Amino acid sequence: MRIAGRDKLEAFKRKHPQSRGPLDAWLAETSHASWRQSADIKATYPKADWISRNRVVFDIKGNKFRLVVLVYFNMGQVIVERVRTQAEYDKWQLKR
């Protein structure tokens, strides 16, 4: 998959260094993936949650961080929308 929005991940990793390894692992796995449907994501990330039509939330580092992406299967593209700590994500969820 092509991944857009890597700059958001890099900024988050600088702010939260403990996220570096898990986010780098997610990047490596996702960039080598060829997801064609939601079941392909669930096969690798069984705890991934769909929050809207194309939006997926990944639990990173045992749910300490949340990564929200848009997935476009037909284009082979994943767009990083936001990455937050669990507490930041919970606040964002309450505001939606």
Buried (B, 14 or more C-beta within 10 A) or exposed (E): BEBBBEEBBEEBBEEBEEBBEBBEEBBEEBEEBEBEEBEBBBEEBEEBEEEEEBBBBBBBBEEBBBBBBBBBBEEEBBBBBBBBBBEEBEEEEEEE
